[in-house]
Amino acid sequence: MESATRTTTSSRKYLHSLARCIEQHALHGEELTSWKRAKEKGRRLFRSEYGGSYEIFERRPIPDEIISYCVGDVHHLPTLWKRFQANTNDWRVLVNEETKKRIEASQDLEYKPHGPDRTLAPWSEDQNRVLDEWNHVPHRNFSEDDGWGLDKDGCDPDDDGPTSCRDIINDCDYEYYYSD
């Protein structure tokens, strides 16, 4: 669904992971930081490079870290749905068709969930052409009389001065870049 909202064919070549969609489109600030912490705690229990194993998902009772890991994704699906479906209804049929195909493929005995083709977007050349038209962002020619609210010297009267690092780095990443 997220892939269909992108404006160009080249930007739609690869699918984004659910985690990337949540990071970019659903959470901000402390909520994002908390979600990332829960994901990392859960990941360490099943990833082999951290000494974990997928057998953790078979343990009963299921460890709280794994529950938080799984619930963290599912909890944000409605937010992502609202965010992406609000853009347009035009591509909903395309998304539904491709979703059904992926679900059917996942039921095949030979299905490889982590195969190299799993990251490729499903769009055909014709579908990409249609999505390009639906998602078209017209080019703006910036001119003096374009209504941007600049004063006669070409300055923004609401500009509060030089850009600070807080204007560029979000709260979640600030401590990463500026910590002792």
KOLFITOR-152500 format. One record per residue: x, y, z of N, C-alpha, C in turn. Coordinates in steps of 0.2 Angstrom, whole numbers, padded with zeros to 4 digits. Last residue first. Example, Ala and Ser with C-alpha at 12.3 -4.5 7.8 and 13.67 -1.06 7.14 Angstrom:
<atoms>
n.c1=0064; n.c2=-0011; n.c3=0035; ca.c1=0068; ca.c2=-0005; ca.c3=0036; c.c1=0064; c.c2=0000; c.c3=0039
n.c1=0066; n.c2=-0028; n.c3=0039; ca.c1=0062; ca.c2=-0022; ca.c3=0039; c.c1=0066; c.c2=-0016; c.c3=0039
</atoms>
This chain:
<atoms>
n.c1=0137; n.c2=0063; n.c3=0126; ca.c1=0144; ca.c2=0062; ca.c3=0129; c.c1=0147; c.c2=0056; c.c3=0128
n.c1=0128; n.c2=0067; n.c3=0111; ca.c1=0128; ca.c2=0064; ca.c3=0118; c.c1=0136; c.c2=0063; c.c3=0120
n.c1=0122; n.c2=0070; n.c3=0098; ca.c1=0124; ca.c2=0075; ca.c3=0103; c.c1=0124; c.c2=0072; c.c3=0110
n.c1=0117; n.c2=0060; n.c3=0091; ca.c1=0122; ca.c2=0064; ca.c3=0088; c.c1=0125; c.c2=0069; c.c3=0093
n.c1=0108; n.c2=0054; n.c3=0100; ca.c1=0113; ca.c2=0050; ca.c3=0096; c.c1=0119; c.c2=0054; c.c3=0093
n.c1=0100; n.c2=0064; n.c3=0104; ca.c1=0104; ca.c2=0061; ca.c3=0109; c.c1=0110; c.c2=0057; c.c3=0105
n.c1=0092; n.c2=0065; n.c3=0092; ca.c1=0096; ca.c2=0071; ca.c3=0094; c.c1=0102; c.c2=0068; c.c3=0099
n.c1=0083; n.c2=0056; n.c3=0087; ca.c1=0090; ca.c2=0055; ca.c3=0085; c.c1=0095; c.c2=0060; c.c3=0088
n.c1=0071; n.c2=0061; n.c3=0093; ca.c1=0073; ca.c2=0054; ca.c3=0094; c.c1=0081; c.c2=0053; c.c3=0092
n.c1=0069; n.c2=0074; n.c3=0088; ca.c1=0071; ca.c2=0072; ca.c3=0095; c.c1=0074; c.c2=0065; c.c3=0097
n.c1=0078; n.c2=0076; n.c3=0072; ca.c1=0072; ca.c2=0075; ca.c3=0077; c.c1=0074; c.c2=0073; c.c3=0084
n.c1=0088; n.c2=0088; n.c3=0065; ca.c1=0088; ca.c2=0082; ca.c3=0069; c.c1=0082; c.c2=0081; c.c3=0073
n.c1=0084; n.c2=0101; n.c3=0060; ca.c1=0086; ca.c2=0096; ca.c3=0056; c.c1=0085; c.c2=0089; c.c3=0059
n.c1=0081; n.c2=0110; n.c3=0071; ca.c1=0077; ca.c2=0110; ca.c3=0065; c.c1=0078; c.c2=0104; c.c3=0060
n.c1=0091; n.c2=0107; n.c3=0080; ca.c1=0085; ca.c2=0105; ca.c3=0081; c.c1=0080; c.c2=0105; c.c3=0075
n.c1=0102; n.c2=0114; n.c3=0074; ca.c1=0102; ca.c2=0107; ca.c3=0073; c.c1=0095; c.c2=0104; c.c3=0075
n.c1=0095; n.c2=0129; n.c3=0067; ca.c1=0099; ca.c2=0125; ca.c3=0072; c.c1=0098; c.c2=0118; c.c3=0071
n.c1=0097; n.c2=0141; n.c3=0055; ca.c1=0094; ca.c2=0135; ca.c3=0056; c.c1=0098; c.c2=0132; c.c3=0062
n.c1=0095; n.c2=0159; n.c3=0059; ca.c1=0099; ca.c2=0153; ca.c3=0057; c.c1=0096; c.c2=0146; c.c3=0059
n.c1=0078; n.c2=0165; n.c3=0060; ca.c1=0085; ca.c2=0166; ca.c3=0060; c.c1=0089; c.c2=0160; c.c3=0057
n.c1=0065; n.c2=0163; n.c3=0058; ca.c1=0067; ca.c2=0165; ca.c3=0064; c.c1=0075; c.c2=0165; c.c3=0065
n.c1=0054; n.c2=0170; n.c3=0045; ca.c1=0061; ca.c2=0166; ca.c3=0047; c.c1=0063; c.c2=0168; c.c3=0053
n.c1=0044; n.c2=0177; n.c3=0042; ca.c1=0043; ca.c2=0173; ca.c3=0047; c.c1=0049; c.c2=0169; c.c3=0049
n.c1=0048; n.c2=0183; n.c3=0030; ca.c1=0047; ca.c2=0187; ca.c3=0036; c.c1=0046; c.c2=0183; c.c3=0042
n.c1=0060; n.c2=0178; n.c3=0019; ca.c1=0054; ca.c2=0175; ca.c3=0023; c.c1=0053; c.c2=0179; c.c3=0029
n.c1=0065; n.c2=0188; n.c3=0006; ca.c1=0066; ca.c2=0185; ca.c3=0013; c.c1=0060; c.c2=0183; c.c3=0016
n.c1=0065; n.c2=0196; n.c3=-0005; ca.c1=0066; ca.c2=0189; ca.c3=-0006; c.c1=0067; c.c2=0185; c.c3=0000
n.c1=0063; n.c2=0210; n.c3=-0003; ca.c1=0070; ca.c2=0207; ca.c3=-0003; c.c1=0071; c.c2=0200; c.c3=-0004
n.c1=0050; n.c2=0211; n.c3=-0001; ca.c1=0052; ca.c2=0213; ca.c3=-0007; c.c1=0060; c.c2=0211; c.c3=-0008
n.c1=0046; n.c2=0194; n.c3=0007; ca.c1=0046; ca.c2=0201; ca.c3=0006; c.c1=0049; c.c2=0204; c.c3=0000
n.c1=0036; n.c2=0180; n.c3=0002; ca.c1=0042; ca.c2=0183; ca.c3=0003; c.c1=0042; c.c2=0191; c.c3=0003
n.c1=0025; n.c2=0172; n.c3=0000; ca.c1=0025; ca.c2=0176; ca.c3=0006; c.c1=0031; c.c2=0179; c.c3=0007
n.c1=0023; n.c2=0164; n.c3=-0011; ca.c1=0026; ca.c2=0161; ca.c3=-0006; c.c1=0027; c.c2=0166; c.c3=0000
n.c1=0017; n.c2=0168; n.c3=-0023; ca.c1=0013; ca.c2=0168; ca.c3=-0017; c.c1=0016; c.c2=0165; c.c3=-0011
n.c1=0025; n.c2=0170; n.c3=-0035; ca.c1=0021; ca.c2=0164; ca.c3=-0034; c.c1=0017; c.c2=0163; c.c3=-0027
n.c1=0032; n.c2=0180; n.c3=-0040; ca.c1=0025; ca.c2=0181; ca.c3=-0038; c.c1=0021; c.c2=0175; c.c3=-0038
n.c1=0045; n.c2=0175; n.c3=-0042; ca.c1=0044; ca.c2=0181; ca.c3=-0037; c.c1=0037; c.c2=0181; c.c3=-0035
n.c1=0044; n.c2=0157; n.c3=-0044; ca.c1=0045; ca.c2=0164; ca.c3=-0047; c.c1=0044; c.c2=0169; c.c3=-0041
n.c1=0047; n.c2=0141; n.c3=-0047; ca.c1=0047; ca.c2=0146; ca.c3=-0042; c.c1=0049; c.c2=0153; c.c3=-0045
n.c1=0037; n.c2=0130; n.c3=-0054; ca.c1=0042; ca.c2=0135; ca.c3=-0057; c.c1=0042; c.c2=0141; c.c3=-0051
n.c1=0034; n.c2=0114; n.c3=-0050; ca.c1=0033; ca.c2=0121; ca.c3=-0049; c.c1=0038; c.c2=0125; c.c3=-0051
n.c1=0027; n.c2=0099; n.c3=-0058; ca.c1=0033; ca.c2=0103; ca.c3=-0056; c.c1=0031; c.c2=0111; c.c3=-0055
n.c1=0014; n.c2=0089; n.c3=-0049; ca.c1=0017; ca.c2=0094; ca.c3=-0055; c.c1=0023; c.c2=0098; c.c3=-0053
n.c1=0015; n.c2=0073; n.c3=-0046; ca.c1=0016; ca.c2=0079; ca.c3=-0043; c.c1=0019; c.c2=0084; c.c3=-0048
n.c1=0005; n.c2=0059; n.c3=-0049; ca.c1=0009; ca.c2=0064; ca.c3=-0052; c.c1=0009; c.c2=0071; c.c3=-0047
n.c1=-0002; n.c2=0048; n.c3=-0046; ca.c1=0002; ca.c2=0051; ca.c3=-0040; c.c1=0006; c.c2=0057; c.c3=-0043
n.c1=-0008; n.c2=0044; n.c3=-0057; ca.c1=-0012; ca.c2=0045; ca.c3=-0052; c.c1=-0008; c.c2=0049; c.c3=-0046
n.c1=0003; n.c2=0042; n.c3=-0066; ca.c1=-0002; ca.c2=0047; ca.c3=-0068; c.c1=-0006; c.c2=0049; c.c3=-0061
n.c1=0010; n.c2=0032; n.c3=-0059; ca.c1=0014; ca.c2=0038; ca.c3=-0060; c.c1=0009; c.c2=0044; c.c3=-0062
n.c1=0000; n.c2=0022; n.c3=-0060; ca.c1=0002; ca.c2=0025; ca.c3=-0053; c.c1=0006; c.c2=0031; c.c3=-0054
n.c1=0001; n.c2=0019; n.c3=-0074; ca.c1=-0005; ca.c2=0021; ca.c3=-0071; c.c1=-0004; c.c2=0025; c.c3=-0064
n.c1=0014; n.c2=0014; n.c3=-0074; ca.c1=0012; ca.c2=0020; ca.c3=-0078; c.c1=0006; c.c2=0023; c.c3=-0075
n.c1=0014; n.c2=0003; n.c3=-0066; ca.c1=0018; ca.c2=0009; ca.c3=-0064; c.c1=0016; c.c2=0015; c.c3=-0068
n.c1=0005; n.c2=-0005; n.c3=-0074; ca.c1=0003; ca.c2=-0003; ca.c3=-0067; c.c1=0007; c.c2=0003; c.c3=-0065
n.c1=0014; n.c2=-0007; n.c3=-0085; ca.c1=0007; ca.c2=-0004; ca.c3=-0085; c.c1=0005; c.c2=-0001; c.c3=-0079
n.c1=0024; n.c2=-0014; n.c3=-0078; ca.c1=0026; ca.c2=-0008; ca.c3=-0082; c.c1=0019; c.c2=-0004; c.c3=-0083
n.c1=0018; n.c2=-0020; n.c3=-0062; ca.c1=0020; ca.c2=-0021; ca.c3=-0069; c.c1=0022; c.c2=-0014; c.c3=-0072
n.c1=0023; n.c2=-0021; n.c3=-0045; ca.c1=0020; ca.c2=-0017; ca.c3=-0050; c.c1=0023; c.c2=-0019; c.c3=-0057
n.c1=0028; n.c2=-0026; n.c3=-0033; ca.c1=0024; ca.c2=-0031; ca.c3=-0038; c.c1=0022; c.c2=-0027; c.c3=-0044
n.c1=0044; n.c2=-0023; n.c3=-0028; ca.c1=0037; ca.c2=-0021; ca.c3=-0028; c.c1=0034; c.c2=-0025; c.c3=-0034
n.c1=0055; n.c2=-0034; n.c3=-0020; ca.c1=0053; ca.c2=-0030; ca.c3=-0026; c.c1=0046; c.c2=-0029; c.c3=-0026
n.c1=0058; n.c2=-0042; n.c3=-0009; ca.c1=0059; ca.c2=-0035; ca.c3=-0008; c.c1=0056; c.c2=-0031; c.c3=-0014
n.c1=0057; n.c2=-0055; n.c3=-0013; ca.c1=0052; ca.c2=-0053; ca.c3=-0009; c.c1=0052; c.c2=-0045; c.c3=-0008
n.c1=0067; n.c2=-0060; n.c3=-0021; ca.c1=0062; ca.c2=-0056; ca.c3=-0024; c.c1=0056; c.c2=-0053; c.c3=-0020
n.c1=0076; n.c2=-0066; n.c3=-0012; ca.c1=0078; ca.c2=-0060; ca.c3=-0014; c.c1=0072; c.c2=-0056; c.c3=-0018
n.c1=0066; n.c2=-0073; n.c3=0002; ca.c1=0069; ca.c2=-0073; ca.c3=-0005; c.c1=0071; c.c2=-0067; c.c3=-0007
n.c1=0060; n.c2=-0075; n.c3=0014; ca.c1=0066; ca.c2=-0071; ca.c3=0014; c.c1=0069; c.c2=-0071; c.c3=0007
n.c1=0050; n.c2=-0085; n.c3=0012; ca.c1=0048; ca.c2=-0078; ca.c3=0014; c.c1=0054; c.c2=-0073; c.c3=0014
n.c1=0048; n.c2=-0095; n.c3=-0001; ca.c1=0053; ca.c2=-0093; ca.c3=0003; c.c1=0052; c.c2=-0086; c.c3=0005
n.c1=0037; n.c2=-0108; n.c3=-0005; ca.c1=0038; ca.c2=-0101; ca.c3=-0004; c.c1=0044; c.c2=-0100; c.c3=0001
n.c1=0033; n.c2=-0121; n.c3=-0008; ca.c1=0040; ca.c2=-0119; ca.c3=-0010; c.c1=0042; c.c2=-0112; c.c3=-0009
n.c1=0020; n.c2=-0122; n.c3=-0005; ca.c1=0025; ca.c2=-0126; ca.c3=-0001; c.c1=0032; c.c2=-0124; c.c3=-0002
n.c1=0011; n.c2=-0107; n.c3=-0004; ca.c1=0014; ca.c2=-0112; ca.c3=-0008; c.c1=0019; c.c2=-0115; c.c3=-0004
n.c1=0006; n.c2=-0096; n.c3=0003; ca.c1=0003; ca.c2=-0102; ca.c3=0005; c.c1=0007; c.c2=-0108; c.c3=0001
n.c1=0012; n.c2=-0085; n.c3=-0003; ca.c1=0014; ca.c2=-0087; ca.c3=0003; c.c1=0012; c.c2=-0093; c.c3=0006
n.c1=0004; n.c2=-0083; n.c3=-0015; ca.c1=0011; ca.c2=-0086; ca.c3=-0016; c.c1=0013; c.c2=-0088; c.c3=-0009
n.c1=-0008; n.c2=-0078; n.c3=-0009; ca.c1=-0008; ca.c2=-0084; ca.c3=-0012; c.c1=-0001; c.c2=-0087; c.c3=-0013
n.c1=-0002; n.c2=-0065; n.c3=-0005; ca.c1=-0005; ca.c2=-0070; ca.c3=0000; c.c1=-0005; c.c2=-0077; c.c3=-0003
n.c1=0001; n.c2=-0060; n.c3=-0017; ca.c1=0006; ca.c2=-0061; ca.c3=-0012; c.c1=0004; c.c2=-0066; c.c3=-0007
n.c1=-0012; n.c2=-0059; n.c3=-0023; ca.c1=-0007; ca.c2=-0063; ca.c3=-0026; c.c1=-0001; c.c2=-0065; c.c3=-0021
n.c1=-0018; n.c2=-0050; n.c3=-0014; ca.c1=-0021; ca.c2=-0056; ca.c3=-0015; c.c1=-0015; c.c2=-0061; c.c3=-0018
n.c1=-0010; n.c2=-0038; n.c3=-0017; ca.c1=-0010; ca.c2=-0041; ca.c3=-0010; c.c1=-0012; c.c2=-0048; c.c3=-0010
n.c1=-0014; n.c2=-0036; n.c3=-0030; ca.c1=-0007; ca.c2=-0038; ca.c3=-0029; c.c1=-0006; c.c2=-0041; c.c3=-0022
n.c1=-0027; n.c2=-0032; n.c3=-0028; ca.c1=-0025; ca.c2=-0037; ca.c3=-0032; c.c1=-0018; c.c2=-0040; c.c3=-0031
n.c1=-0026; n.c2=-0021; n.c3=-0019; ca.c1=-0030; ca.c2=-0027; ca.c3=-0017; c.c1=-0028; c.c2=-0033; c.c3=-0021
n.c1=-0019; n.c2=-0012; n.c3=-0027; ca.c1=-0016; ca.c2=-0014; ca.c3=-0021; c.c1=-0019; c.c2=-0021; c.c3=-0019
n.c1=-0028; n.c2=-0010; n.c3=-0037; ca.c1=-0022; ca.c2=-0012; ca.c3=-0039; c.c1=-0019; c.c2=-0015; c.c3=-0033
n.c1=-0039; n.c2=-0004; n.c3=-0030; ca.c1=-0040; ca.c2=-0010; ca.c3=-0034; c.c1=-0033; c.c2=-0014; c.c3=-0035
n.c1=-0033; n.c2=0008; n.c3=-0025; ca.c1=-0035; ca.c2=0003; ca.c3=-0021; c.c1=-0036; c.c2=-0004; c.c3=-0024
n.c1=-0029; n.c2=0019; n.c3=-0033; ca.c1=-0025; ca.c2=0013; ca.c3=-0033; c.c1=-0027; c.c2=0007; c.c3=-0029
n.c1=-0040; n.c2=0029; n.c3=-0030; ca.c1=-0038; ca.c2=0027; ca.c3=-0037; c.c1=-0035; c.c2=0020; c.c3=-0037
n.c1=-0041; n.c2=0035; n.c3=-0018; ca.c1=-0044; ca.c2=0028; ca.c3=-0019; c.c1=-0043; c.c2=0025; c.c3=-0025
n.c1=-0028; n.c2=0043; n.c3=-0009; ca.c1=-0032; ca.c2=0042; ca.c3=-0014; c.c1=-0036; c.c2=0035; c.c3=-0014
n.c1=-0024; n.c2=0046; n.c3=0005; ca.c1=-0021; ca.c2=0049; ca.c3=-0001; c.c1=-0025; c.c2=0049; c.c3=-0007
n.c1=-0029; n.c2=0038; n.c3=0014; ca.c1=-0032; ca.c2=0044; ca.c3=0014; c.c1=-0029; c.c2=0048; c.c3=0008
n.c1=-0022; n.c2=0026; n.c3=0014; ca.c1=-0029; ca.c2=0026; ca.c3=0011; c.c1=-0032; c.c2=0033; c.c3=0010
n.c1=-0011; n.c2=0030; n.c3=0023; ca.c1=-0010; ca.c2=0028; ca.c3=0015; c.c1=-0017; c.c2=0028; c.c3=0011
n.c1=-0017; n.c2=0032; n.c3=0035; ca.c1=-0012; ca.c2=0037; ca.c3=0032; c.c1=-0012; c.c2=0036; c.c3=0025
n.c1=-0024; n.c2=0021; n.c3=0038; ca.c1=-0028; ca.c2=0028; ca.c3=0038; c.c1=-0023; c.c2=0033; c.c3=0034
n.c1=-0014; n.c2=0011; n.c3=0039; ca.c1=-0020; ca.c2=0011; ca.c3=0034; c.c1=-0023; c.c2=0018; c.c3=0033
n.c1=-0006; n.c2=0016; n.c3=0049; ca.c1=-0003; ca.c2=0016; ca.c3=0042; c.c1=-0009; c.c2=0015; c.c3=0037
n.c1=-0015; n.c2=0014; n.c3=0059; ca.c1=-0013; ca.c2=0021; ca.c3=0058; c.c1=-0010; c.c2=0021; c.c3=0051
n.c1=-0017; n.c2=0000; n.c3=0059; ca.c1=-0023; ca.c2=0005; ca.c3=0057; c.c1=-0021; c.c2=0012; c.c3=0056
n.c1=-0004; n.c2=-0005; n.c3=0062; ca.c1=-0007; ca.c2=-0006; ca.c3=0056; c.c1=-0013; c.c2=-0001; c.c3=0054
n.c1=0001; n.c2=-0003; n.c3=0075; ca.c1=0001; ca.c2=0002; ca.c3=0071; c.c1=-0001; c.c2=0001; c.c3=0064
n.c1=-0001; n.c2=-0016; n.c3=0081; ca.c1=-0004; ca.c2=-0010; ca.c3=0084; c.c1=-0004; c.c2=-0004; c.c3=0080
n.c1=0008; n.c2=-0024; n.c3=0075; ca.c1=0001; ca.c2=-0025; ca.c3=0073; c.c1=-0003; c.c2=-0018; c.c3=0076
n.c1=0020; n.c2=-0020; n.c3=0080; ca.c1=0019; ca.c2=-0019; ca.c3=0073; c.c1=0011; c.c2=-0019; c.c3=0072
n.c1=0019; n.c2=-0023; n.c3=0094; ca.c1=0021; ca.c2=-0016; ca.c3=0092; c.c1=0020; c.c2=-0015; c.c3=0084
n.c1=0016; n.c2=-0036; n.c3=0095; ca.c1=0010; ca.c2=-0032; ca.c3=0096; c.c1=0012; c.c2=-0025; c.c3=0093
n.c1=0029; n.c2=-0042; n.c3=0093; ca.c1=0024; ca.c2=-0043; ca.c3=0089; c.c1=0018; c.c2=-0038; c.c3=0089
n.c1=0036; n.c2=-0036; n.c3=0105; ca.c1=0039; ca.c2=-0036; ca.c3=0098; c.c1=0033; c.c2=-0037; c.c3=0093
n.c1=0028; n.c2=-0040; n.c3=0115; ca.c1=0029; ca.c2=-0033; ca.c3=0114; c.c1=0031; c.c2=-0032; c.c3=0107
n.c1=0030; n.c2=-0054; n.c3=0114; ca.c1=0023; ca.c2=-0051; ca.c3=0114; c.c1=0024; c.c2=-0044; c.c3=0112
n.c1=0043; n.c2=-0054; n.c3=0117; ca.c1=0041; ca.c2=-0057; ca.c3=0110; c.c1=0034; c.c2=-0054; c.c3=0109
n.c1=0044; n.c2=-0050; n.c3=0130; ca.c1=0048; ca.c2=-0046; ca.c3=0125; c.c1=0045; c.c2=-0048; c.c3=0118
n.c1=0037; n.c2=-0059; n.c3=0137; ca.c1=0034; ca.c2=-0053; ca.c3=0136; c.c1=0037; c.c2=-0049; c.c3=0131
n.c1=0036; n.c2=-0076; n.c3=0130; ca.c1=0040; ca.c2=-0071; ca.c3=0134; c.c1=0037; c.c2=-0064; c.c3=0132
n.c1=0023; n.c2=-0087; n.c3=0131; ca.c1=0027; ca.c2=-0082; ca.c3=0126; c.c1=0030; c.c2=-0077; c.c3=0131
n.c1=0024; n.c2=-0100; n.c3=0143; ca.c1=0021; ca.c2=-0094; ca.c3=0140; c.c1=0025; c.c2=-0090; c.c3=0136
n.c1=0030; n.c2=-0107; n.c3=0129; ca.c1=0024; ca.c2=-0106; ca.c3=0132; c.c1=0026; c.c2=-0105; c.c3=0139
n.c1=0039; n.c2=-0106; n.c3=0113; ca.c1=0039; ca.c2=-0106; ca.c3=0121; c.c1=0033; c.c2=-0104; c.c3=0123
n.c1=0040; n.c2=-0103; n.c3=0100; ca.c1=0036; ca.c2=-0109; ca.c3=0102; c.c1=0036; c.c2=-0110; c.c3=0110
n.c1=0048; n.c2=-0092; n.c3=0099; ca.c1=0041; ca.c2=-0091; ca.c3=0097; c.c1=0036; c.c2=-0097; c.c3=0099
n.c1=0060; n.c2=-0097; n.c3=0101; ca.c1=0057; ca.c2=-0093; ca.c3=0106; c.c1=0050; c.c2=-0092; c.c3=0105
n.c1=0065; n.c2=-0103; n.c3=0090; ca.c1=0061; ca.c2=-0107; ca.c3=0094; c.c1=0058; c.c2=-0103; c.c3=0100
n.c1=0073; n.c2=-0094; n.c3=0083; ca.c1=0066; ca.c2=-0094; ca.c3=0082; c.c1=0062; c.c2=-0098; c.c3=0086
n.c1=0085; n.c2=-0088; n.c3=0095; ca.c1=0083; ca.c2=-0093; ca.c3=0091; c.c1=0075; c.c2=-0092; c.c3=0089
n.c1=0101; n.c2=-0079; n.c3=0099; ca.c1=0094; ca.c2=-0081; ca.c3=0100; c.c1=0092; c.c2=-0086; c.c3=0095
n.c1=0113; n.c2=-0074; n.c3=0098; ca.c1=0112; ca.c2=-0080; ca.c3=0102; c.c1=0105; c.c2=-0082; c.c3=0103
n.c1=0113; n.c2=-0064; n.c3=0089; ca.c1=0113; ca.c2=-0062; ca.c3=0096; c.c1=0112; c.c2=-0068; c.c3=0101
n.c1=0113; n.c2=-0070; n.c3=0077; ca.c1=0119; ca.c2=-0066; ca.c3=0079; c.c1=0119; c.c2=-0064; c.c3=0086
n.c1=0100; n.c2=-0076; n.c3=0077; ca.c1=0105; ca.c2=-0080; ca.c3=0079; c.c1=0112; c.c2=-0076; c.c3=0081
n.c1=0086; n.c2=-0068; n.c3=0085; ca.c1=0091; ca.c2=-0068; ca.c3=0080; c.c1=0097; c.c2=-0071; c.c3=0082
n.c1=0077; n.c2=-0069; n.c3=0096; ca.c1=0077; ca.c2=-0074; ca.c3=0090; c.c1=0082; c.c2=-0073; c.c3=0085
n.c1=0080; n.c2=-0059; n.c3=0105; ca.c1=0078; ca.c2=-0066; ca.c3=0108; c.c1=0078; c.c2=-0071; c.c3=0102
n.c1=0083; n.c2=-0048; n.c3=0098; ca.c1=0088; ca.c2=-0051; ca.c3=0102; c.c1=0087; c.c2=-0058; c.c3=0104
n.c1=0070; n.c2=-0044; n.c3=0095; ca.c1=0074; ca.c2=-0046; ca.c3=0090; c.c1=0080; c.c2=-0050; c.c3=0093
n.c1=0065; n.c2=-0039; n.c3=0108; ca.c1=0062; ca.c2=-0045; ca.c3=0105; c.c1=0067; c.c2=-0048; c.c3=0100
n.c1=0073; n.c2=-0027; n.c3=0109; ca.c1=0073; ca.c2=-0032; ca.c3=0114; c.c1=0070; c.c2=-0039; c.c3=0111
n.c1=0070; n.c2=-0020; n.c3=0097; ca.c1=0077; ca.c2=-0023; ca.c3=0098; c.c1=0077; c.c2=-0028; c.c3=0103
n.c1=0056; n.c2=-0017; n.c3=0099; ca.c1=0058; ca.c2=-0021; ca.c3=0094; c.c1=0065; c.c2=-0024; c.c3=0095
n.c1=0058; n.c2=-0009; n.c3=0111; ca.c1=0054; ca.c2=-0015; ca.c3=0111; c.c1=0056; c.c2=-0020; c.c3=0105
n.c1=0065; n.c2=0002; n.c3=0105; ca.c1=0068; ca.c2=-0002; ca.c3=0110; c.c1=0064; c.c2=-0009; c.c3=0111
n.c1=0055; n.c2=0007; n.c3=0095; ca.c1=0062; ca.c2=0004; ca.c3=0093; c.c1=0065; c.c2=0000; c.c3=0098
n.c1=0045; n.c2=0011; n.c3=0104; ca.c1=0044; ca.c2=0006; ca.c3=0099; c.c1=0050; c.c2=0003; c.c3=0097
n.c1=0052; n.c2=0022; n.c3=0110; ca.c1=0050; ca.c2=0016; ca.c3=0114; c.c1=0048; c.c2=0010; c.c3=0110
n.c1=0055; n.c2=0030; n.c3=0099; ca.c1=0060; ca.c2=0028; ca.c3=0103; c.c1=0058; c.c2=0022; c.c3=0107
n.c1=0041; n.c2=0034; n.c3=0096; ca.c1=0046; ca.c2=0030; ca.c3=0091; c.c1=0052; c.c2=0027; c.c3=0095
n.c1=0038; n.c2=0041; n.c3=0107; ca.c1=0034; ca.c2=0035; ca.c3=0105; c.c1=0038; c.c2=0030; c.c3=0100
n.c1=0046; n.c2=0051; n.c3=0107; ca.c1=0047; ca.c2=0046; ca.c3=0112; c.c1=0043; c.c2=0040; c.c3=0110
n.c1=0045; n.c2=0055; n.c3=0089; ca.c1=0048; ca.c2=0057; ca.c3=0096; c.c1=0049; c.c2=0051; c.c3=0101
n.c1=0033; n.c2=0046; n.c3=0080; ca.c1=0038; ca.c2=0051; ca.c3=0081; c.c1=0040; c.c2=0052; c.c3=0088
n.c1=0025; n.c2=0035; n.c3=0068; ca.c1=0027; ca.c2=0036; ca.c3=0075; c.c1=0032; c.c2=0042; c.c3=0075
n.c1=0021; n.c2=0033; n.c3=0055; ca.c1=0016; ca.c2=0032; ca.c3=0060; c.c1=0019; c.c2=0034; c.c3=0067
n.c1=0031; n.c2=0034; n.c3=0044; ca.c1=0024; ca.c2=0037; ca.c3=0043; c.c1=0019; c.c2=0036; c.c3=0049
n.c1=0043; n.c2=0029; n.c3=0047; ca.c1=0043; ca.c2=0035; ca.c3=0043; c.c1=0036; c.c2=0038; c.c3=0043
n.c1=0042; n.c2=0018; n.c3=0056; ca.c1=0046; ca.c2=0023; ca.c3=0057; c.c1=0045; c.c2=0030; c.c3=0054
n.c1=0032; n.c2=0011; n.c3=0048; ca.c1=0030; ca.c2=0013; ca.c3=0055; c.c1=0035; c.c2=0019; c.c3=0057
n.c1=0040; n.c2=0008; n.c3=0037; ca.c1=0034; ca.c2=0011; ca.c3=0036; c.c1=0032; c.c2=0014; c.c3=0043
n.c1=0051; n.c2=0000; n.c3=0043; ca.c1=0052; ca.c2=0007; ca.c3=0040; c.c1=0046; c.c2=0011; c.c3=0039
n.c1=0043; n.c2=-0011; n.c3=0047; ca.c1=0047; ca.c2=-0007; ca.c3=0052; c.c1=0048; c.c2=0000; c.c3=0049
n.c1=0039; n.c2=-0016; n.c3=0035; ca.c1=0034; ca.c2=-0014; ca.c3=0040; c.c1=0037; c.c2=-0009; c.c3=0045
n.c1=0050; n.c2=-0011; n.c3=0022; ca.c1=0048; ca.c2=-0015; ca.c3=0027; c.c1=0043; c.c2=-0012; c.c3=0031
n.c1=0046; n.c2=-0006; n.c3=0005; ca.c1=0049; ca.c2=-0004; ca.c3=0012; c.c1=0046; c.c2=-0009; c.c3=0017
n.c1=0050; n.c2=-0013; n.c3=-0010; ca.c1=0045; ca.c2=-0012; ca.c3=-0005; c.c1=0049; c.c2=-0010; c.c3=0001
n.c1=0057; n.c2=-0005; n.c3=-0025; ca.c1=0057; ca.c2=-0009; ca.c3=-0019; c.c1=0052; c.c2=-0008; c.c3=-0014
n.c1=0052; n.c2=0004; n.c3=-0035; ca.c1=0055; ca.c2=-0002; ca.c3=-0037; c.c1=0055; c.c2=-0007; c.c3=-0031
n.c1=0046; n.c2=0017; n.c3=-0033; ca.c1=0042; ca.c2=0011; ca.c3=-0031; c.c1=0046; c.c2=0004; c.c3=-0033
n.c1=0055; n.c2=0026; n.c3=-0038; ca.c1=0054; ca.c2=0026; ca.c3=-0031; c.c1=0050; c.c2=0020; c.c3=-0028
n.c1=0053; n.c2=0024; n.c3=-0052; ca.c1=0059; ca.c2=0022; ca.c3=-0049; c.c1=0059; c.c2=0022; c.c3=-0041
n.c1=0040; n.c2=0029; n.c3=-0054; ca.c1=0041; ca.c2=0022; ca.c3=-0055; c.c1=0048; c.c2=0020; c.c3=-0051
n.c1=0035; n.c2=0041; n.c3=-0041; ca.c1=0038; ca.c2=0039; ca.c3=-0047; c.c1=0039; c.c2=0031; c.c3=-0047
n.c1=0028; n.c2=0043; n.c3=-0029; ca.c1=0026; ca.c2=0047; ca.c3=-0034; c.c1=0030; c.c2=0045; c.c3=-0041
n.c1=0020; n.c2=0031; n.c3=-0018; ca.c1=0026; ca.c2=0035; ca.c3=-0020; c.c1=0025; c.c2=0038; c.c3=-0027
n.c1=0009; n.c2=0024; n.c3=-0015; ca.c1=0008; ca.c2=0031; ca.c3=-0014; c.c1=0014; c.c2=0035; c.c3=-0016
n.c1=0012; n.c2=0010; n.c3=-0017; ca.c1=0008; ca.c2=0013; ca.c3=-0022; c.c1=0007; c.c2=0021; c.c3=-0021
n.c1=0019; n.c2=0008; n.c3=-0005; ca.c1=0023; ca.c2=0008; ca.c3=-0012; c.c1=0019; c.c2=0012; c.c3=-0017
n.c1=0010; n.c2=0006; n.c3=0004; ca.c1=0014; ca.c2=0012; ca.c3=0005; c.c1=0017; c.c2=0013; c.c3=-0002
n.c1=0004; n.c2=-0006; n.c3=0000; ca.c1=0000; ca.c2=0000; ca.c3=0000; c.c1=0004; c.c2=0006; c.c3=0000
</atoms>
